Amino acid sequence: MKHISLITTLLAILSGCCILGSEKNTNQQCNFEKSVCESNLQALYNGIEKFHAKGGAYIIKDMDTGETLENTSVNFDENTVYKTHFSKIKFDNKTTPERLLNKYSNLVKNSGKGLHQRLRDNVIGVTGSTGRKANVKNAEVSGITATTPKKDEKIVITTFLGHFKHNDKNYAFVFIMDEPKGIKSTYLWNTAGWNIVPTAGSIIENIVK
């Protein structure tokens, strides 16, 4: 796997501006094309900046082989243990992002059409489907969201857990945003569907375009 270790100074060179400041810790291990890796990192930075978040991270794997294709974090420890609760499937435990993603992949691979349809409907469904902002063209995105309070309802971790298919290849992912804030365009909501889901959509779009 290609290993790209980046700090915000390097990102400032790539983007032409300094987005988060020099004290943010950034790490990227990426096995996509260099231009895709750079675009993905920029999309995560943009999401963190837009929603005034403390940090964020994501992992993307080949769901068939289990190979990690990208593991990227900005001011977020990938070994962080946090509690999640997803309404559409029974995940309610304390776990790390990596273990959460592995559990999801195993569940999806061993489940019937009913679960698959619920996960897909959460992205392509009507109002109330929390994954709609990640409905990327040319990718059959499915997934579920969670918004987990850290200290109170205003300080949360948001998660988008799911998978997508492109060119007959299956990808599993987990996207996390740490302490996002509600902003005017989200009607001050800070839940996952408003912040980490559109950020994930931008990254998935980079991969499949």
N, C-alpha and C positions, 0 to 999 in steps of 0.2 A: 504494500500500500504506500502511495505517496504520502509523505508527512509534511504538512505546511504549518509551521509555527509562526504565528503572526501576533504582533502587538499593535496597539492603536496607531503608533507612529507610522508603521508601514501602511496601515489602512488609510491614513491621511494622505499618503503619497498616491495611493490608488484612486481615492475618491476626490482628491483635490481639497479636502477640508478635514478638520479634526472634529469627529462627531461626539465622542464620549469623554475625551480627556485622557491624559497619560496614565492615570492610575487604574484603568480598567484592564483586567487580565483577559487576554484573548488567546484561544487555542483552536487550531483546525487541523484535523486529519482527514484528508479528502482524496478519494480515488476516482473522481470524475475529471473531466477535462479542466485544465487550469482556469479557463475563462468562466466555466460553470462554478468552480469553487470560489472564485473571487466574487462572482455575482451573488452567490448564496450567502457569503459572509456579509456582503454589503446589505442584502435584504434583511438579515438578522439585526444588523446595526440600525437600519432604518426603522424597524419595528420597535426596538428598544428605545430609540430616541423619540419616536412619535408618541409612544404611550408612557414616556417618562419612567420606564421600568429600571429596576436595579440591575437586571441582567437577563440572560436567556441562554438556551441551549437546544440542540436537537441531535438526534441520531437517526440515520437512515441505513437500513440493511437490505440485502438481497434476501427476500423472505424464503426463497427455496433453498439456498445454500447456507444461510446464516452469516454470510460475509458482511462485515461492516464496510459500507461504502463511504460514509461520512460521519464524523463525530466532531461537532463544533460547539464551542461554548464562549460566552462573553460574560465575564464576572460571575460565573456560576460553576460550582464544584460538581463534576459529574457523579461523584459518590454521595451527593446529598440524599439523605433519606427523608421522604416526606409522605404524607398521607393523601390518598386520592379516593375519590368516589365518583363513579360513572353511573348515570341513571339507566342507560340502555343495556348494560351487562353488569354482572356481579363482580366488580373489582372494588374492593374496599379494604385497603391494607396500607401499611407503611412499606415503602419500597424505594429503590433507586431507579432512575430513568432506564438504565440498561436492563435491569431485571423486569421492569414493567413492560418494556418492549418485547423481551423474550417470551414473557407470559402471554402477551397479546398474540404474538405470531403463532405460538402453539395452539392457542384457543381457536384462532381463525382457521388454521389448517385442519383442525379436527372437528369443525362444526358444520352443520348443515346449511341449507339455503336460507332458512328463516333468519338466522343471525346475520348472515351476509347481507340480506336485503335490508334489515334494520340499520346496519352500519352504512350502507349505500344511501338509504333514504335520508339519513341524517345530514347528508351532503347535498343531495339533489331535491330534498323535500320542500314542503311549504313553510310558511312562517312558523318559527319555533324550532326549526331544525338548526342546531347550533353550528354545524359544519358548512353551511351554505357558502361562506366567503372563501372556501377552498375548492369550489367546484371548477376545476381547471379543465379547459378544453384539451382533448387528446390524452387525458389521464382519467381513468376510472377511479376517482378518489372515494374512499369510504373511511369513516372514522367516528370517534366519540370524543367528547370534551369533558373536562372537569375544572372546577374553580374551587380551590382549597384555601380556606382562611389560615393564615399563619398566626396572627395575634388577634385580629378581629375581622369583621366582614370587609373592611376597607383595605386590609393588607393581605394579599392573596398570592398564590402561585396558580397560574393557569396552564392547562395541559391539553394538547390535541394528540390523540393516539389513534393510529390508523394504518391504512395501506393504500397503494395505488398500483395500477397496471399500465404499462406502456411498452409497446412493441413486444408483446407476449412475455414480458418480464415482470415479476411481482416484487414490489418494494414495500417494506414495513417501516414505519416511522414513529417517533415520539418527538414532539415539539413542546418546549416549556418556556414560559416567561415569568420572571420573578418580580413580584411587586409592581405590576403594571397599574397605571392610574386611569381612571375614567376621564375622558376628554369631551370637548363640545360635540365632536362628530359622532361619539358613541352615546350621546345623551347622558354622559357621566357614568355609564356602566363600565365596570372593569372586569367583566366575566370573559371567559375564554373565547366565545364566539366573536367577540368584538376586537380582540387583540392578537392572540397567538394564532388563531385560525387564518386570518388574512395574511399574516406573516408567513405561515406555512404555505399558503397558496402561492405566494410569490416565489418561494424557493422551489416548490414542485414544478411551477411553470418554467423556471430556469432549466430544470433537468429534462423536461419533455419537449421543449421547443426545438 
